[in-house]
Amino acid sequence: MRSRNVLTGMLLGAGSLAGTLLFRRRLARQRERVDVYFGDGAMVSLAKPGEAEPLLRRARRILELAG
Amino acid sequence: MDAAAALERLREISSQVRAAVVFERGGKVVGSTLADDERAKRVAEEAEALLAEAEQQGDRTNGGEFAQLEVALKTGSVFVVRDGDRLIAATTPPEPTVGLVFYDLKSCLRELEAPAPKKRQPAKRKAATKAKKTDAKS
């Protein structure tokens, strides 16, 4: 009986952990961001409002123009 | 291959690309999937400005040469890819397969540089030679 409770608890814990990870991953994907790749293989990801905002604004204009 | 053919091929191979504009540094439009030339020009100008700001960011971080960028927005994504002096700006729906879009855009730019494939001449048929039958009766 006790081992069954432990197993149920473990399954619930694992399930909620997996759910949290999936949720966070989905949230991160939905976040507006700019990824800049350079010739040497380096990549810069801009997600902070201050640094990304000018580029996001231009990209919004491009989406509007392209329809 | 000319720009129109390369963009047509891009649309065939990539279901994610909604619109694309090929341009040169300075904003000169080489080709576009947009029907309106004025719009294509404005997209090229905006993409050029986007690129300039991204390059500034690069100077601040590692000083590397710009290769490509993706701007992910809630309403869709904007891609800019460079190959030499040529660039391509493209739009996609939200959450595209980023690697695949970059690959398709890069291929499109490379096809522009490549000379048009020559039509193959039909292979000449060799005159049928009759195999000499050696008389087995001996």
Backbone of each chain as ProteinMPNN parsed JSONL, in Angstrom:
{"seq_chain_A": "MRSRNVLTGMLLGAGSLAGTLLFRRRLARQRERVDVYFGDGAMVSLAKPGEAEPLLRRARRILELAG", "coords_chain_A": {"N_chain_A": [[0.834, -1.211, 0.0], [1.914, 1.214, 0.856], [4.075, 1.486, -0.86], [2.726, 1.807, -3.203], [1.547, 4.285, -2.884], [3.825, 5.859, -2.833], [4.738, 5.474, -5.43], [2.606, 6.597, -6.896], [2.823, 9.234, -6.054], [5.349, 9.856, -7.096], [4.863, 9.605, -9.831], [2.996, 11.634, -10.195], [4.569, 13.842, -9.547], [6.544, 13.717, -11.566], [4.949, 14.066, -13.788], [3.918, 16.674, -13.393], [6.269, 18.124, -13.513], [7.114, 17.651, -16.13], [4.997, 18.869, -17.455], [5.316, 21.542, -16.632], [7.769, 22.121, -17.82], [7.14, 21.878, -20.561], [5.256, 23.907, -20.785], [6.755, 26.174, -20.166], [8.559, 26.102, -22.255], [6.92, 26.508, -24.419], [6.001, 29.063, -23.842], [8.396, 30.482, -24.053], [8.87, 30.224, -26.765], [6.837, 31.697, -27.835], [7.54, 34.228, -27.188], [8.475, 37.477, -28.272], [11.298, 38.045, -30.232], [14.704, 38.642, -31.359], [16.955, 36.999, -33.352], [20.242, 37.041, -34.194], [22.596, 35.964, -36.511], [26.026, 35.359, -37.08], [28.824, 35.403, -39.402], [30.967, 33.942, -38.352], [29.802, 31.968, -36.951], [28.731, 32.717, -34.559], [25.954, 33.636, -32.442], [23.495, 35.976, -31.568], [20.963, 36.593, -29.333], [18.3, 38.689, -29.0], [16.128, 39.755, -26.65], [15.334, 41.416, -24.693], [13.248, 44.192, -23.964], [14.287, 46.846, -24.393], [16.639, 46.615, -26.064], [15.781, 45.046, -28.206], [13.548, 46.257, -29.27], [13.697, 48.377, -31.376], [14.356, 46.813, -33.628], [12.282, 44.978, -33.673], [10.169, 46.65, -34.244], [10.723, 47.461, -36.852], [10.559, 45.005, -38.12], [7.855, 44.438, -37.768], [6.773, 46.349, -39.443], [7.673, 45.408, -41.87], [6.273, 42.999, -42.038], [3.695, 44.005, -42.233], [3.825, 45.398, -44.665], [4.424, 43.337, -46.429], [2.192, 41.873, -46.273]], "CA_chain_A": [[0.0, 0.0, 0.0], [2.775, 2.376, 0.982], [4.874, 1.6, -2.085], [1.809, 2.297, -4.231], [1.425, 5.736, -2.654], [5.095, 6.471, -3.251], [4.749, 5.423, -6.902], [1.634, 7.604, -7.365], [3.433, 10.551, -5.805], [6.443, 10.045, -8.046], [4.265, 9.82, -11.158], [2.402, 12.985, -10.197], [5.698, 14.797, -9.571], [7.16, 13.675, -12.897], [3.97, 14.651, -14.718], [3.837, 18.131, -13.239], [7.557, 18.658, -13.977], [7.076, 17.635, -17.597], [4.026, 19.899, -17.852], [5.933, 22.858, -16.426], [8.809, 22.303, -18.842], [6.475, 22.11, -21.847], [4.605, 25.213, -20.708], [7.802, 27.204, -20.231], [9.124, 26.053, -23.602], [5.931, 27.137, -25.298], [6.028, 30.503, -23.536], [9.636, 31.032, -24.608], [8.723, 30.249, -28.216], [5.892, 32.753, -28.204], [8.099, 35.535, -26.864], [9.025, 38.165, -29.432], [12.754, 38.117, -30.074], [15.52, 38.785, -32.571], [18.156, 36.156, -33.348], [21.173, 37.478, -35.243], [23.668, 34.989, -36.705], [27.19, 35.952, -37.736], [29.597, 34.518, -40.272], [31.875, 33.074, -37.594], [29.002, 30.971, -36.233], [28.175, 33.27, -33.319], [24.551, 34.026, -32.497], [23.068, 36.873, -30.489], [19.513, 36.614, -29.211], [17.856, 39.9, -28.307], [14.744, 39.59, -26.2], [14.994, 42.493, -23.752], [12.49, 45.214, -24.69], [15.101, 47.987, -24.787], [17.556, 46.372, -27.183], [15.132, 44.398, -29.35], [12.383, 47.009, -29.744], [13.826, 49.009, -32.698], [14.344, 45.785, -34.67], [10.93, 44.41, -33.703], [9.307, 47.641, -34.904], [10.995, 47.376, -38.295], [10.039, 43.715, -38.597], [6.385, 44.584, -37.831], [6.478, 47.13, -40.642], [7.91, 44.518, -43.02], [5.131, 42.067, -42.1], [2.533, 44.766, -42.725], [4.03, 45.7, -46.093], [4.397, 42.095, -47.209], [0.796, 41.416, -46.253]], "C_chain_A": [[0.872, 1.266, 0.0], [3.593, 2.601, -0.299], [4.013, 2.137, -3.235], [1.637, 3.821, -4.121], [2.677, 6.478, -3.127], [5.151, 6.565, -4.775], [3.805, 6.484, -7.485], [2.206, 9.015, -7.208], [4.519, 10.859, -6.804], [5.906, 10.346, -9.449], [3.667, 11.217, -11.268], [3.485, 14.056, -10.298], [6.312, 14.88, -10.956], [6.239, 14.34, -13.921], [3.935, 16.159, -14.628], [5.139, 18.795, -13.704], [7.575, 18.747, -15.511], [6.131, 18.72, -18.116], [4.613, 21.291, -17.737], [6.964, 23.145, -17.514], [8.187, 22.631, -20.197], [5.861, 23.502, -21.902], [5.633, 26.34, -20.872], [8.405, 27.278, -21.635], [8.199, 26.768, -24.598], [5.9, 28.666, -25.104], [7.244, 31.169, -24.167], [9.54, 31.173, -26.122], [7.844, 31.413, -28.662], [6.444, 34.154, -27.968], [8.685, 36.178, -28.127], [10.519, 38.361, -29.208], [13.438, 38.291, -31.422], [16.747, 37.895, -32.414], [19.041, 36.578, -34.518], [22.332, 36.491, -35.301], [24.794, 35.651, -37.482], [27.988, 34.889, -38.497], [30.502, 33.557, -39.536], [31.117, 32.038, -36.767], [28.386, 31.483, -34.939], [26.719, 33.674, -33.515], [24.217, 34.9, -31.299], [21.549, 36.867, -30.48], [19.104, 37.829, -28.387], [16.396, 39.732, -27.923], [14.333, 40.686, -25.225], [14.324, 43.626, -24.524], [13.35, 46.371, -25.2], [15.93, 47.746, -26.027], [16.859, 45.791, -28.414], [14.074, 45.282, -30.003], [12.557, 47.686, -31.11], [13.757, 47.995, -33.843], [12.959, 45.155, -34.805], [9.987, 45.345, -34.459], [9.477, 47.564, -36.424], [10.412, 46.082, -38.873], [8.512, 43.764, -38.71], [5.986, 45.321, -39.102], [6.652, 46.248, -41.896], [6.736, 43.546, -43.172], [3.89, 42.758, -42.652], [2.636, 44.991, -44.232], [3.887, 44.441, -46.948], [3.001, 41.469, -47.222], [0.62, 40.081, -45.657]], "O_chain_A": [[0.621, 2.229, -0.725], [3.778, 3.73, -0.754], [4.508, 2.83, -4.124], [1.589, 4.535, -5.123], [2.607, 7.551, -3.725], [5.553, 7.584, -5.337], [4.152, 7.179, -8.44], [2.091, 9.86, -8.096], [4.614, 11.979, -7.307], [6.417, 11.215, -10.155], [3.808, 11.893, -12.287], [3.347, 15.038, -11.028], [6.572, 15.97, -11.465], [6.69, 15.075, -14.799], [3.923, 16.851, -15.646], [5.111, 19.907, -14.232], [7.983, 19.749, -16.097], [6.433, 19.403, -19.095], [4.437, 22.125, -18.626], [7.031, 24.249, -18.055], [8.64, 23.537, -20.896], [5.931, 24.188, -22.922], [5.418, 27.309, -21.6], [8.718, 28.357, -22.139], [8.637, 27.511, -25.476], [5.79, 29.436, -26.059], [7.154, 32.258, -24.735], [10.064, 32.127, -26.696], [8.067, 32.025, -29.706], [5.905, 35.14, -28.47], [9.311, 35.503, -28.945], [10.949, 38.786, -28.136], [12.83, 38.11, -32.477], [17.493, 38.029, -31.444], [18.644, 36.485, -35.679], [22.972, 36.208, -34.289], [24.553, 36.407, -38.422], [27.854, 33.685, -38.277], [30.783, 32.467, -40.034], [31.719, 31.312, -35.975], [27.611, 30.777, -34.294], [26.304, 34.013, -34.623], [24.601, 34.606, -30.167], [20.919, 37.108, -31.51], [19.504, 37.979, -27.233], [15.533, 39.585, -28.788], [13.147, 40.874, -24.954], [14.772, 43.986, -25.612], [13.158, 46.829, -26.326], [15.934, 48.567, -26.944], [17.299, 46.019, -29.541], [13.737, 45.078, -31.169], [11.656, 47.59, -31.942], [13.177, 48.272, -34.893], [12.516, 44.839, -35.909], [9.121, 44.899, -35.212], [8.503, 47.597, -37.175], [9.85, 46.071, -39.967], [7.941, 43.196, -39.64], [5.001, 44.976, -39.754], [5.876, 46.34, -42.847], [6.263, 43.298, -44.282], [3.134, 42.179, -43.432], [1.671, 44.803, -44.973], [3.312, 44.47, -48.036], [2.682, 40.644, -48.078], [-0.503, 39.582, -45.579]]}, "seq_chain_B": "MDAAAALERLREISSQVRAAVVFERGGKVVGSTLADDERAKRVAEEAEALLAEAEQQGDRTNGGEFAQLEVALKTGSVFVVRDGDRLIAATTPPEPTVGLVFYDLKSCLRELEAPAPKKRQPAKRKAATKAKKTDAKS", "coords_chain_B": {"N_chain_B": [[20.573, 31.581, -63.068], [17.65, 33.574, -63.209], [16.2, 36.209, -61.097], [13.388, 36.04, -60.864], [12.832, 33.389, -61.555], [14.263, 32.039, -59.573], [12.901, 32.865, -57.281], [10.407, 31.85, -57.798], [10.95, 29.164, -57.692], [11.653, 29.017, -55.024], [9.189, 29.44, -53.811], [7.936, 27.163, -54.607], [9.367, 25.142, -53.283], [9.305, 25.866, -50.594], [6.846, 25.891, -48.284], [6.417, 27.526, -46.228], [7.291, 30.108, -46.601], [5.897, 33.207, -47.061], [6.113, 35.694, -48.382], [8.725, 37.167, -50.342], [11.653, 39.141, -50.894], [14.267, 39.915, -52.982], [17.248, 41.664, -52.778], [19.831, 44.176, -53.27], [22.732, 45.434, -51.532], [22.114, 48.648, -50.375], [19.597, 48.786, -51.151], [18.522, 48.226, -53.665], [16.094, 46.622, -55.533], [16.061, 43.311, -56.648], [14.437, 41.216, -57.262], [11.091, 40.014, -56.593], [8.349, 38.554, -54.753], [6.161, 39.96, -54.406], [3.371, 41.688, -55.756], [3.236, 44.394, -56.09], [5.513, 46.812, -56.978], [6.401, 49.088, -55.611], [5.854, 48.483, -52.97], [7.575, 46.33, -52.634], [9.99, 47.657, -52.828], [9.883, 49.216, -50.55], [9.859, 47.254, -48.597], [12.42, 46.217, -48.991], [13.932, 48.425, -48.24], [13.247, 48.688, -45.529], [14.193, 46.248, -44.607], [16.891, 46.544, -45.1], [17.471, 48.567, -43.275], [16.898, 47.213, -40.946], [18.869, 45.296, -41.022], [21.135, 46.955, -40.767], [20.833, 47.816, -38.142], [21.022, 45.392, -36.822], [23.632, 44.717, -37.437], [24.992, 46.68, -36.076], [24.492, 45.827, -33.534], [25.963, 43.506, -33.596], [28.533, 44.542, -33.813], [28.768, 45.57, -31.318], [28.772, 43.298, -29.746], [30.368, 40.937, -30.78], [31.699, 41.743, -33.019], [31.542, 40.403, -35.398], [30.831, 39.392, -38.852], [27.744, 39.997, -40.413], [25.416, 37.369, -41.035], [22.834, 36.138, -41.122], [19.411, 36.664, -40.027], [16.65, 36.294, -37.753], [13.528, 37.549, -36.958], [11.26, 37.028, -34.585], [7.892, 37.349, -34.265], [4.596, 37.806, -32.803], [2.726, 37.752, -34.784], [3.979, 36.667, -36.935], [7.065, 35.724, -38.654], [10.127, 37.372, -39.563], [12.677, 37.087, -41.891], [16.079, 37.654, -42.73], [18.575, 37.071, -44.992], [21.968, 36.838, -45.956], [24.109, 36.71, -48.804], [27.047, 37.253, -49.94], [26.921, 40.262, -51.688], [24.296, 40.216, -52.093], [20.983, 40.052, -50.797], [18.23, 38.529, -49.074], [14.962, 39.073, -48.043], [12.375, 37.731, -46.122], [9.031, 36.701, -45.27], [7.184, 34.777, -42.888], [4.599, 32.594, -41.501], [3.669, 32.575, -37.914], [5.955, 30.878, -35.66], [7.777, 29.293, -37.448], [9.64, 26.615, -39.12], [12.654, 27.178, -38.345], [15.368, 26.545, -39.167], [14.979, 25.257, -41.582], [13.787, 27.24, -43.15], [15.852, 29.131, -43.266], [17.696, 27.622, -44.718], [16.36, 27.245, -47.168], [16.165, 29.899, -48.054], [18.82, 30.642, -48.315], [19.599, 28.839, -50.283], [18.086, 29.835, -52.385], [19.326, 32.313, -52.844], [21.815, 31.421, -53.659], [21.189, 30.077, -55.979], [20.612, 32.17, -57.583], [23.058, 33.215, -58.189], [24.228, 31.187, -59.588], [24.853, 30.033, -62.94], [22.279, 29.62, -65.423], [20.994, 26.33, -65.765], [22.251, 24.38, -68.423], [20.454, 23.192, -71.252], [20.119, 19.796, -71.731], [21.681, 18.085, -74.338], [20.161, 15.784, -76.483], [21.212, 12.466, -76.193], [23.381, 11.068, -78.572], [22.489, 8.48, -80.721], [24.084, 5.441, -80.984], [25.11, 3.859, -83.921], [23.5, 0.901, -84.643], [25.203, -2.011, -84.199], [25.739, -4.928, -85.782], [26.177, -7.875, -84.263], [28.682, -10.007, -85.003], [28.006, -13.142, -86.049], [29.483, -15.943, -85.166], [30.121, -18.768, -86.843], [29.109, -21.562, -85.432], [29.239, -23.989, -86.344], [31.597, -26.134, -86.978]], "CA_chain_B": [[19.117, 31.641, -62.941], [17.239, 34.95, -62.894], [15.543, 36.36, -59.785], [11.996, 35.578, -60.912], [12.85, 31.919, -61.561], [14.74, 31.596, -58.25], [11.818, 33.1, -56.307], [9.347, 30.892, -58.134], [11.411, 27.876, -57.154], [11.567, 29.136, -53.559], [7.779, 29.265, -53.431], [7.597, 25.752, -54.841], [9.98, 24.244, -52.294], [9.019, 26.252, -49.209], [5.436, 26.223, -48.041], [6.347, 28.452, -45.099], [7.589, 31.481, -47.026], [4.711, 33.904, -47.583], [6.573, 36.691, -49.355], [10.188, 37.323, -50.319], [12.213, 40.2, -51.752], [15.724, 39.829, -53.138], [17.758, 43.016, -53.025], [21.272, 44.372, -53.101], [23.095, 46.458, -50.537], [21.707, 49.953, -50.887], [18.144, 48.703, -51.276], [18.053, 47.986, -55.041], [15.336, 45.368, -55.599], [16.45, 42.447, -57.768], [13.244, 40.421, -57.575], [10.153, 39.975, -55.469], [7.111, 37.79, -54.956], [5.058, 40.917, -54.23], [2.886, 42.2, -57.041], [3.448, 45.838, -56.109], [6.946, 47.152, -56.967], [6.641, 50.104, -54.582], [5.869, 47.745, -51.689], [8.817, 45.543, -52.624], [11.062, 48.617, -52.565], [9.798, 49.631, -49.141], [10.297, 46.09, -47.804], [13.884, 46.171, -49.111], [14.481, 49.533, -47.433], [13.07, 48.337, -44.112], [15.102, 45.125, -44.325], [18.237, 47.139, -45.081], [17.594, 49.279, -41.992], [16.913, 46.147, -39.932], [20.215, 44.722, -41.127], [22.087, 47.926, -40.219], [20.711, 47.792, -36.683], [21.543, 44.091, -36.368], [25.092, 44.779, -37.553], [25.443, 47.505, -34.948], [24.426, 44.929, -32.38], [27.099, 42.604, -33.765], [29.76, 45.292, -33.494], [28.828, 45.726, -29.865], [28.994, 42.023, -29.064], [31.577, 40.19, -31.16], [32.345, 42.338, -34.189], [31.477, 39.483, -36.537], [30.128, 39.81, -40.051], [26.366, 39.518, -40.403], [25.109, 36.277, -41.963], [21.381, 35.997, -41.251], [18.671, 36.968, -38.797], [15.226, 35.995, -37.675], [12.772, 38.314, -35.962], [10.033, 36.277, -34.295], [6.806, 38.161, -33.718], [3.38, 37.01, -32.579], [1.959, 37.659, -36.03], [4.776, 36.011, -37.97], [8.513, 35.925, -38.538], [10.823, 38.028, -40.673], [14.03, 36.555, -42.064], [16.974, 38.329, -43.681], [19.757, 36.226, -45.203], [22.935, 37.483, -46.842], [25.096, 35.897, -49.516], [27.83, 38.279, -50.632], [26.252, 41.57, -51.681], [22.86, 39.985, -52.264], [20.223, 39.71, -49.582], [16.825, 38.175, -49.276], [14.09, 39.266, -46.874], [11.18, 36.899, -46.316], [8.107, 36.617, -44.133], [6.55, 33.462, -42.691], [3.638, 32.601, -40.392], [4.352, 32.397, -36.616], [6.617, 29.616, -35.323], [8.194, 28.482, -38.601], [10.806, 25.734, -38.906], [13.675, 28.201, -38.614], [16.507, 26.0, -39.913], [14.536, 24.947, -42.947], [13.563, 28.519, -43.856], [17.186, 29.685, -43.551], [18.289, 26.796, -45.776], [15.676, 27.548, -48.434], [16.501, 31.261, -48.484], [20.228, 30.598, -48.74], [19.618, 28.142, -51.576], [17.525, 30.76, -53.372], [20.372, 33.29, -53.175], [22.898, 30.738, -54.39], [20.694, 29.782, -57.32], [20.679, 33.426, -58.339], [24.437, 33.386, -58.645], [24.602, 30.106, -60.493], [24.335, 30.198, -64.3], [21.125, 28.754, -65.715], [21.45, 25.028, -66.235], [22.121, 24.191, -69.878], [19.582, 22.075, -71.626], [20.914, 18.644, -72.178], [21.52, 17.627, -75.716], [19.815, 14.359, -76.476], [22.363, 11.609, -76.486], [23.364, 10.5, -79.933], [22.406, 7.009, -80.725], [25.144, 4.77, -81.742], [24.564, 2.989, -84.974], [23.44, -0.481, -84.163], [26.177, -2.883, -84.885], [25.317, -6.326, -85.713], [27.221, -8.76, -83.753], [28.987, -11.062, -85.976], [27.783, -14.475, -85.517], [30.501, -16.901, -85.618], [29.505, -20.049, -87.137], [29.51, -22.556, -84.446], [29.46, -25.288, -86.995], [32.938, -26.317, -87.507]], "C_chain_B": [[18.706, 33.086, -62.598], [16.396, 34.977, -61.619], [14.12, 35.794, -59.779], [11.932, 34.048, -60.826], [13.265, 31.381, -60.181], [13.643, 31.766, -57.194], [10.649, 32.146, -56.546], [9.684, 29.519, -57.545], [11.324, 27.878, -55.621], [10.134, 28.88, -53.097], [7.323, 27.821, -53.613], [8.107, 24.881, -53.702], [9.617, 24.598, -50.857], [7.565, 26.685, -49.041], [5.308, 27.279, -46.948], [6.576, 29.91, -45.501], [6.343, 32.098, -47.66], [5.1, 34.89, -48.686], [8.079, 36.825, -49.243], [10.609, 38.412, -51.293], [13.727, 40.01, -51.785], [16.213, 41.233, -53.47], [19.264, 43.067, -52.82], [21.514, 45.409, -52.021], [22.816, 47.844, -51.12], [20.214, 49.979, -51.165], [17.622, 48.463, -52.679], [17.374, 46.616, -55.129], [15.731, 44.59, -56.849], [15.25, 41.615, -58.217], [12.353, 40.325, -56.361], [8.952, 39.099, -55.79], [5.897, 38.717, -54.812], [4.664, 41.505, -55.589], [3.218, 43.683, -57.203], [4.953, 46.165, -55.968], [7.304, 48.131, -55.85], [6.74, 49.445, -53.205], [7.165, 46.962, -51.554], [9.995, 46.451, -52.264], [11.06, 49.007, -51.081], [10.21, 48.485, -48.206], [11.822, 46.011, -47.812], [14.522, 47.259, -48.239], [14.397, 49.223, -45.933], [14.041, 47.22, -43.713], [16.547, 45.608, -44.241], [18.484, 47.835, -43.735], [17.674, 48.282, -40.827], [18.31, 45.524, -39.844], [21.256, 45.649, -40.493], [22.051, 47.902, -38.688], [21.254, 46.485, -36.101], [23.063, 44.08, -36.406], [25.696, 45.625, -36.428], [25.509, 46.657, -33.686], [25.621, 43.973, -32.397], [28.403, 43.27, -33.404], [29.938, 45.402, -31.986], [29.199, 44.416, -29.172], [30.285, 41.329, -29.496], [32.283, 40.729, -32.398], [32.327, 41.463, -35.427], [30.673, 40.047, -37.696], [28.731, 39.191, -40.063], [26.16, 38.393, -41.425], [23.599, 36.171, -42.191], [20.698, 36.374, -39.939], [17.228, 36.527, -38.909], [14.609, 36.89, -36.611], [11.453, 37.573, -35.777], [9.019, 37.186, -33.626], [5.58, 37.272, -33.522], [2.615, 36.79, -33.875], [2.717, 36.96, -37.16], [6.252, 36.27, -37.759], [9.054, 36.616, -39.773], [12.243, 37.481, -40.713], [14.806, 37.452, -43.021], [18.229, 37.467, -43.771], [20.67, 36.915, -46.207], [23.815, 36.452, -47.535], [25.892, 36.866, -50.387], [27.12, 39.624, -50.537], [24.741, 41.432, -51.822], [22.22, 39.598, -50.943], [18.819, 39.291, -49.952], [16.092, 38.403, -47.95], [12.824, 38.471, -47.137], [10.311, 36.918, -45.071], [7.484, 35.227, -44.097], [5.448, 33.6, -41.631], [4.364, 32.416, -39.053], [4.894, 30.972, -36.437], [6.968, 28.756, -36.542], [9.312, 27.516, -38.216], [12.033, 26.541, -39.334], [14.813, 27.69, -39.511], [16.167, 25.768, -41.379], [14.349, 26.224, -43.766], [14.914, 29.142, -44.217], [17.824, 28.932, -44.726], [17.678, 27.139, -47.136], [16.044, 28.934, -48.962], [17.934, 31.328, -48.996], [20.333, 29.925, -50.114], [19.118, 29.065, -52.675], [18.584, 31.769, -53.803], [21.488, 32.648, -53.998], [22.469, 30.411, -55.818], [20.75, 31.021, -58.215], [22.063, 33.629, -58.93], [24.804, 32.374, -59.714], [24.066, 30.38, -61.897], [23.185, 29.223, -64.541], [21.61, 27.416, -66.242], [21.208, 24.866, -67.734], [21.198, 23.016, -70.154], [20.445, 20.953, -72.162], [20.626, 18.308, -73.63], [21.12, 16.158, -75.658], [21.014, 13.523, -76.906], [22.245, 11.015, -77.886], [23.329, 8.985, -79.859], [23.532, 6.427, -81.542], [24.493, 3.883, -82.789], [24.62, 1.55, -84.49], [24.413, -1.344, -84.946], [25.731, -4.319, -84.71], [26.486, -7.175, -85.234], [27.444, -9.873, -84.762], [28.767, -12.413, -85.34], [28.854, -15.406, -86.053], [29.829, -18.241, -85.798], [30.032, -21.109, -86.18], [29.778, -23.907, -85.09], [30.888, -25.367, -87.506], [33.368, -27.745, -87.331]], "O_chain_B": [[19.357, 33.736, -61.78], [15.942, 33.945, -61.125], [13.701, 35.152, -58.816], [11.092, 33.488, -60.122], [12.7, 30.406, -59.686], [13.478, 30.914, -56.32], [9.993, 31.697, -55.606], [8.833, 28.825, -56.989], [10.968, 26.873, -55.007], [9.906, 28.184, -52.107], [6.46, 27.321, -52.892], [7.399, 24.003, -53.21], [9.619, 23.725, -49.989], [7.127, 27.7, -49.582], [4.24, 27.859, -46.755], [6.114, 30.83, -44.826], [5.808, 31.593, -48.648], [4.506, 34.916, -49.764], [8.647, 36.62, -48.17], [10.018, 38.587, -52.358], [14.38, 39.952, -50.743], [15.656, 41.906, -54.339], [19.879, 42.147, -52.281], [20.616, 46.163, -51.646], [23.241, 48.157, -52.231], [19.63, 51.039, -51.387], [16.41, 48.487, -52.891], [17.985, 45.587, -54.841], [15.737, 45.126, -57.957], [15.076, 41.348, -59.405], [12.8, 40.529, -55.233], [8.587, 38.926, -56.953], [4.76, 38.315, -55.061], [5.51, 41.778, -56.442], [3.451, 44.161, -58.314], [5.575, 45.831, -54.959], [8.359, 48.025, -55.225], [7.591, 49.798, -52.389], [7.777, 46.936, -50.486], [10.879, 46.067, -51.498], [12.113, 49.111, -50.452], [10.826, 48.711, -47.165], [12.444, 45.771, -46.778], [15.536, 47.021, -47.582], [15.339, 49.462, -45.177], [14.628, 47.244, -42.631], [17.324, 45.135, -43.412], [19.554, 47.709, -43.141], [18.412, 48.483, -39.863], [18.843, 45.269, -38.764], [22.145, 45.195, -39.773], [23.087, 47.958, -38.027], [21.864, 46.472, -35.032], [23.711, 43.511, -35.528], [26.767, 45.319, -35.905], [26.442, 46.755, -32.888], [26.209, 43.67, -31.358], [29.273, 42.666, -32.777], [31.044, 45.342, -31.45], [29.863, 44.422, -28.135], [31.195, 41.148, -28.686], [33.341, 40.23, -32.781], [33.021, 41.751, -36.402], [29.943, 41.029, -37.558], [28.561, 38.01, -39.76], [26.67, 38.461, -42.543], [23.146, 36.119, -43.334], [21.327, 36.4, -38.881], [16.668, 36.405, -39.998], [15.115, 36.974, -35.492], [10.634, 37.501, -36.694], [9.267, 37.725, -32.548], [5.529, 36.141, -34.006], [1.941, 35.774, -34.047], [2.15, 36.695, -38.22], [6.648, 36.947, -36.81], [8.523, 36.473, -40.875], [12.924, 37.42, -39.69], [14.254, 37.949, -44.003], [18.866, 37.169, -42.76], [20.205, 37.501, -47.185], [24.214, 35.452, -46.937], [25.436, 37.249, -51.464], [26.761, 40.072, -49.448], [24.001, 42.407, -51.687], [22.815, 38.924, -50.102], [18.295, 39.654, -51.005], [16.546, 37.98, -46.887], [12.263, 38.523, -48.231], [10.797, 37.125, -43.96], [7.284, 34.588, -45.13], [5.379, 34.617, -40.941], [5.56, 32.128, -39.05], [4.361, 30.008, -36.986], [6.507, 27.62, -36.653], [9.86, 27.594, -37.116], [12.397, 26.582, -40.509], [15.171, 28.336, -40.496], [16.959, 26.046, -42.28], [14.713, 26.274, -44.941], [15.102, 29.622, -45.334], [18.418, 29.543, -45.615], [18.391, 27.302, -48.126], [16.213, 29.123, -50.166], [18.218, 31.992, -49.993], [21.063, 30.388, -50.99], [19.668, 29.075, -53.776], [18.726, 32.049, -54.993], [22.032, 33.262, -54.916], [23.275, 30.459, -56.747], [20.914, 30.927, -59.432], [22.212, 34.15, -60.035], [25.584, 32.659, -60.623], [22.959, 30.896, -62.046], [23.127, 28.148, -63.944], [22.525, 27.361, -67.064], [20.13, 25.166, -68.246], [21.157, 22.021, -69.431], [21.373, 21.163, -72.944], [19.477, 18.258, -74.07], [21.675, 15.384, -74.879], [21.721, 13.85, -77.859], [21.192, 10.541, -78.314], [24.017, 8.335, -79.073], [23.859, 6.884, -82.637], [23.464, 3.249, -82.552], [25.641, 1.065, -84.002], [24.419, -1.38, -86.176], [25.407, -4.797, -83.623], [27.596, -7.15, -85.766], [26.536, -10.538, -85.261], [29.274, -12.744, -84.267], [29.043, -15.58, -87.257], [29.07, -18.722, -84.957], [31.209, -21.468, -86.154], [30.406, -24.804, -84.528], [31.258, -24.646, -88.433], [34.48, -28.107, -87.716]]}, "name": "protein", "num_of_chains": 2, "seq": "MRSRNVLTGMLLGAGSLAGTLLFRRRLARQRERVDVYFGDGAMVSLAKPGEAEPLLRRARRILELAGMDAAAALERLREISSQVRAAVVFERGGKVVGSTLADDERAKRVAEEAEALLAEAEQQGDRTNGGEFAQLEVALKTGSVFVVRDGDRLIAATTPPEPTVGLVFYDLKSCLRELEAPAPKKRQPAKRKAATKAKKTDAKS"}
